[in-house]
Amino acid sequence: EQREFTFRHALLREGAYAMLTEEDKRLGHRLAGEWLEQHGEGNSMVLAGHFERGGEGARAASYYLRASEQAFQILDLDATMARTDLGLACAPPPEIRMALLGMRCEAAMQGLHLVSMTMPDAEELMRSAPPGSTPWAQAAITYNYGTLIAGRIDDLLASIARFRDVEPAPEAVGRNALVLLNGIWNLDTLGHVVEGTALEERFSALIRSVGDQEPQARFWWHVGFAVRAGYAHDDPRNALVHSDAMQAIFDATGE
């Protein structure tokens, strides 16, 4: 319900913009970003651009992070990667940097052609992110894929061996469930089925600890048991039970 002004022509706008000093440009972009933020602007890229040009690197990076998440929701992996690049270029604080690197790893999980590009990101997060956190879980799966593809089997097995001792952060239980499942499948792929079953026990303990509070974690638990029931437990009937249970979670969550 507010009056709005616009330039009649883009060249007139560019000319007016060019007459501003660099300091006035930064101030103007910062004020524009704050005004739009307060009035519910939904385009994260618009907000990120204003804050970046306004010299607010951390705020810009946080909106580039949100923009990358929005791109990932529609599986636009190229946009996800491009927006994380923009966020990282803002020299964000450690927490936002880890979240941006985590989104790059998340994209690589959906597009394996990105794994080699994101391996440095995964390795950084494996060193710096708190074990069990969302960025750590995002990195762990990418790291496993990367070491497997590169034939770095010793590094892969060493990574998986650490999973048993990791306590998931409350907000990252579902993602950590996927990490455990990924580790189990990698062990099975390499012929270490007994070790995979031992990790499966850790997986089951995690599910028992959260009950029905984490449907995503329980979903992955059912997936793991359904896949492994025949060859790891010689119980194909149990595979059917777990497969049926997966449908109920889909129906309940709407995903």
C-alpha positions in Angstrom: 0.0 0.0 0.0 2.9 2.4 -0.5 3.7 4.7 -3.4 6.5 3.4 -5.6 8.8 5.1 -8.0 10.8 3.7 -10.9 13.1 5.0 -13.6 11.6 5.3 -17.1 14.7 3.9 -18.7 17.6 1.7 -17.5 20.2 4.1 -18.9 18.8 6.9 -16.8 19.0 4.7 -13.8 22.6 3.8 -14.6 23.5 7.4 -15.1 22.1 8.4 -11.7 23.8 5.5 -10.0 27.1 6.4 -11.5 26.9 9.9 -10.0 26.9 8.5 -6.4 30.2 8.2 -4.5 31.3 4.8 -3.5 30.5 5.5 0.1 27.0 6.7 -0.8 26.5 3.5 -2.9 27.4 1.3 0.1 25.1 3.3 2.4 22.2 3.2 -0.2 22.5 -0.5 -0.7 22.6 -1.2 3.0 19.6 1.0 3.7 17.7 -0.6 0.7 18.5 -4.1 2.0 17.4 -3.3 5.5 14.1 -1.7 4.2 13.4 -4.7 2.0 14.2 -7.1 4.8 11.8 -5.3 7.1 9.0 -5.3 4.5 9.2 -9.0 3.8 11.2 -9.2 0.6 11.2 -12.9 -0.4 13.9 -12.9 -3.0 17.0 -13.9 -1.1 19.3 -13.0 -4.1 18.0 -9.4 -4.1 18.7 -9.0 -0.4 22.1 -10.7 -0.7 23.1 -8.4 -3.5 22.2 -5.3 -1.6 24.0 -6.3 1.6 27.1 -7.4 -0.4 27.3 -4.1 -2.2 26.5 -2.4 1.1 29.6 -3.8 2.7 27.6 -6.2 5.0 29.4 -9.5 4.1 28.1 -11.7 6.8 24.5 -10.7 6.1 25.0 -11.1 2.4 26.4 -14.6 2.9 23.5 -15.6 5.1 21.1 -14.7 2.3 23.2 -16.4 -0.3 23.0 -19.4 1.9 19.2 -19.2 2.0 19.2 -18.7 -1.8 21.3 -21.8 -2.3 18.9 -23.8 -0.1 15.9 -22.5 -2.2 17.7 -23.6 -5.4 18.4 -27.0 -3.9 14.7 -27.5 -3.0 14.0 -27.6 -6.8 17.2 -29.6 -7.5 18.8 -26.7 -9.5 22.3 -27.9 -8.6 24.1 -25.4 -10.8 22.3 -22.5 -9.1 23.0 -24.1 -5.7 26.7 -24.2 -6.4 26.8 -20.7 -7.9 25.0 -19.2 -4.9 27.3 -20.9 -2.4 30.3 -19.5 -4.4 28.9 -16.0 -4.0 28.4 -16.5 -0.3 31.9 -17.8 0.2 33.3 -14.8 -1.7 31.8 -12.6 1.1 34.3 -14.0 3.6 31.5 -15.1 6.0 32.1 -16.0 9.6 32.9 -19.7 10.4 29.3 -20.8 11.1 28.0 -19.5 7.8 31.0 -20.7 5.9 30.4 -24.3 7.2 26.7 -24.1 6.2 27.7 -22.9 2.7 30.2 -25.7 2.3 27.6 -28.1 3.6 25.2 -27.1 0.9 27.9 -27.7 -1.7 28.3 -31.2 -0.3 24.5 -31.6 -0.3 24.4 -30.8 -4.0 27.1 -33.3 -4.7 25.0 -36.0 -3.1 22.4 -35.4 -5.8 24.8 -34.9 -8.6 27.8 -37.2 -8.3 29.6 -35.4 -11.1 30.1 -32.6 -8.5 31.9 -34.9 -6.0 35.4 -34.2 -7.2 34.7 -30.5 -7.2 33.4 -30.6 -3.6 35.9 -33.0 -2.1 38.0 -30.1 -0.7 34.9 -28.7 0.9 34.1 -32.1 2.5 37.6 -32.5 3.8 37.6 -29.0 5.3 34.3 -29.8 7.1 35.4 -33.2 8.3 38.3 -31.3 10.0 36.4 -28.2 11.3 32.7 -29.0 11.7 31.5 -30.4 15.0 30.9 -34.2 14.5 27.2 -35.0 14.3 26.3 -31.5 13.1 24.4 -30.9 9.9 27.5 -29.6 7.9 29.5 -32.6 9.2 26.8 -35.0 8.1 26.6 -33.4 4.7 30.3 -33.6 4.3 30.7 -37.2 5.5 28.6 -38.7 2.7 30.4 -36.6 0.0 33.7 -37.6 1.5 32.7 -41.3 1.4 31.7 -41.0 -2.2 34.8 -39.2 -3.1 37.2 -41.6 -1.5 35.3 -44.6 -3.0 35.4 -43.1 -6.5 39.1 -42.3 -6.1 40.0 -45.7 -4.8 41.1 -44.4 -1.4 39.7 -47.4 0.4 41.8 -47.0 3.5 40.6 -43.4 4.0 37.0 -44.5 3.4 37.2 -47.3 6.0 38.9 -45.0 8.5 36.1 -42.5 8.0 33.4 -45.1 8.5 35.0 -46.5 11.6 34.5 -43.1 13.3 30.8 -43.1 12.7 30.0 -45.4 15.6 31.2 -42.9 18.1 29.5 -39.8 16.7 26.6 -38.4 18.7 24.1 -36.6 16.3 23.1 -33.0 17.1 19.4 -32.8 17.9 18.6 -31.0 14.7 20.7 -33.4 12.5 19.5 -36.8 13.6 17.9 -37.5 10.2 21.0 -36.5 8.3 23.2 -38.6 10.6 20.9 -41.6 10.0 21.7 -41.2 6.3 25.4 -41.0 7.1 25.2 -44.3 9.0 23.2 -45.9 6.2 25.8 -44.7 3.6 28.6 -46.1 5.7 26.8 -49.5 5.9 26.2 -49.7 2.2 29.8 -48.8 1.5 31.0 -51.5 3.8 28.7 -54.0 2.1 29.9 -52.9 -1.4 33.4 -53.6 -0.3 32.4 -57.0 1.0 32.6 -56.1 4.7 29.0 -57.2 5.4 29.8 -58.3 9.0 31.2 -54.8 9.8 28.2 -53.3 8.1 25.9 -55.3 10.4 27.8 -54.0 13.4 27.2 -50.4 12.2 23.6 -51.3 11.6 23.3 -52.0 15.4 24.5 -48.5 16.1 21.9 -47.3 13.6 19.2 -49.2 15.5 20.3 -47.8 18.8 20.0 -44.3 17.4 16.5 -45.0 16.2 15.4 -46.4 19.5 16.7 -43.3 21.3 14.5 -40.9 19.2 11.5 -43.2 18.7 8.9 -41.6 16.4 10.1 -38.1 16.9 12.4 -38.2 13.9 10.5 -39.7 10.9 13.3 -39.0 8.5 15.7 -41.0 10.6 13.2 -43.9 10.9 12.6 -43.8 7.2 16.3 -44.4 6.4 16.4 -47.1 9.1 13.6 -48.9 7.3 15.4 -48.4 3.9 18.6 -50.0 5.3 16.9 -53.0 6.8 14.7 -53.5 3.7 17.8 -53.6 1.4 20.0 -55.7 3.7 17.4 -58.2 5.0 18.0 -60.7 2.2 21.8 -60.8 1.9 22.9 -59.8 5.4 20.2 -61.5 7.5 18.8 -64.2 5.2 15.3 -62.8 6.0 13.5 -61.6 2.9 10.2 -61.5 4.8 11.6 -58.7 7.0 12.5 -56.8 3.9 8.8 -56.7 3.0 7.9 -55.5 6.5 10.3 -52.6 6.4 9.3 -51.7 2.9 5.7 -51.5 3.9 6.7 -49.3 6.9 8.4 -46.8 4.5 5.1 -46.1 2.8 3.4 -45.2 6.1 6.1 -42.6 6.7 5.6 -41.1 3.2 1.9 -40.9 3.9 2.4 -39.2 7.3 5.0 -36.6 6.3 3.7 -35.9 2.8 7.2 -36.0 1.3 
